[in-house]
Structures are given as C-alpha cells and as structure tokens.
Amino acid sequence: GLFKRREANLKVIEDWVAKRDWVAFLAEDKATRSNTSVCLKVVSDKFKAMTEKEQSDFIKAVAGQLSKEGAAHDVSAYRDAPAGFRFWCGPTIEPQDVRQALDAMEKVYLQKIK
C-alpha cells in the first residue's frame, strides 16, 4: 500500500509536468529521479533570463506564498541545488494533496512571473 501511494504521487507530478512548458524535472533521466523527494526546475524564458540571485529570490517568494496560504510547506530546492521546487511525495501524503499543491504553485508562479 505505501509503495503504491508513493508511485501514485510521482505519477501525479509526471502527468502534471507533462502538460506544462514552464516546468520540468531537475533529474531529466527517469532512472535517476527520486520518487519521494521530487525536484522540479523552472524552464521558462522569463525565469532563465533572471540572474541566479533573482531566480533564487523568485523561488523563495513562490514557496513563501504557498506556505503562507497553507498550500505547501518547505518546497524550495535544497540550498546547494539549482533554484527550483522540491515536493515530498512519500507515502505520508495523498496524491490529491500533491495535485492541490502543484496547482497552487502554478497559480502563484503565474501571478509572480508577469
């Protein structure tokens, strides 16, 4: 049961990412992709045009808004990783919660990237 939930959570993210052109998996090779701590990178031209500091600040702003809204907590990439998002997808979270967090992230991202 727990393994199936973890795989279902990853599938939610895979399907969600596949339908968007502004976000991608940090680990491009599925063989090296974690199915519990899933890392995403922003690949939009507007984001890529930012300096490294601006990218980091942007991600922190999105993550901070998500936390403030109670939609997702601690979703910024690790400090030493490229600017991006990291979602816990282990068996302690339900797939519908992962989906809601992703949808909330997209809403905040689209508001802030303008």
C-alpha positions in Angstrom: 0.0 0.0 0.0 2.7 2.5 0.9 4.8 1.8 -2.2 1.7 2.2 -4.4 0.9 5.6 -2.8 4.5 6.8 -3.4 4.3 5.7 -7.0 0.8 7.3 -7.4 2.3 10.6 -6.0 5.1 10.6 -8.5 2.6 9.8 -11.3 0.6 12.9 -10.4 3.7 15.0 -10.8 4.8 13.3 -14.0 1.4 13.9 -15.6 1.2 17.5 -14.3 4.7 18.4 -15.6 4.0 16.7 -19.0 1.2 19.2 -19.6 3.2 22.4 -18.8 6.0 24.1 -20.7 7.4 26.2 -17.9 8.5 23.5 -15.5 10.5 20.2 -15.8 12.1 17.6 -13.6 15.5 18.5 -12.4 16.6 14.9 -12.9 15.8 14.6 -16.6 16.7 10.9 -16.7 13.8 8.9 -15.1 16.3 6.3 -13.8 17.9 8.9 -11.5 14.6 10.6 -10.5 13.6 10.3 -6.8 10.1 9.2 -6.2 9.9 10.6 -2.7 11.7 14.0 -2.8 10.8 15.2 -6.3 12.7 18.2 -7.6 11.5 20.5 -10.3 13.1 23.3 -12.2 11.6 26.3 -13.9 12.5 26.4 -17.6 10.5 29.4 -18.9 12.4 32.0 -20.9 11.4 34.8 -18.4 12.9 32.7 -15.5 16.0 31.8 -17.4 16.6 35.5 -18.2 16.9 36.3 -14.5 20.2 36.4 -12.6 20.9 33.4 -10.3 20.0 35.6 -7.3 16.8 36.8 -8.9 15.9 33.1 -9.7 16.6 32.1 -6.1 14.5 35.1 -4.7 11.7 34.3 -7.1 11.5 30.6 -6.0 11.6 31.7 -2.3 8.8 34.2 -3.0 6.6 31.5 -4.6 7.4 29.0 -1.8 6.8 31.6 0.8 3.4 32.4 -0.6 2.5 28.7 -0.8 3.4 28.3 2.9 1.5 31.5 3.9 -1.6 30.2 2.1 -1.2 26.7 3.7 -1.0 25.1 0.3 2.5 23.6 0.7 5.4 24.0 3.1 9.2 23.8 2.6 9.1 23.4 -1.2 12.1 25.4 -2.2 15.0 23.4 -3.6 17.9 22.5 -1.3 20.3 25.3 -0.7 23.1 23.8 -2.8 20.8 22.8 -5.6 19.7 24.9 -8.6 16.8 27.2 -7.9 13.6 25.2 -8.1 11.0 23.3 -6.2 11.1 20.1 -4.1 8.0 18.2 -3.2 7.7 15.4 -0.7 5.9 12.5 -2.4 6.4 9.8 0.1 3.6 7.6 1.5 2.6 10.0 4.2 1.0 12.3 1.6 -2.1 11.6 -0.5 -2.0 12.0 -4.3 -4.8 14.6 -4.3 -2.7 16.7 -1.8 0.2 16.6 -4.2 -2.1 17.7 -7.1 -3.5 20.6 -5.0 0.0 21.8 -4.0 1.1 21.7 -7.7 -2.0 23.6 -8.8 -1.4 26.2 -6.1 2.2 26.5 -7.1 1.3 27.1 -10.7 -1.2 29.8 -9.7 1.4 31.7 -7.6 4.1 31.2 -10.2 1.9 32.7 -13.0 1.0 35.6 -10.8 4.6 36.4 -10.0 6.3 35.7 -13.3 4.4 38.5 -15.2 
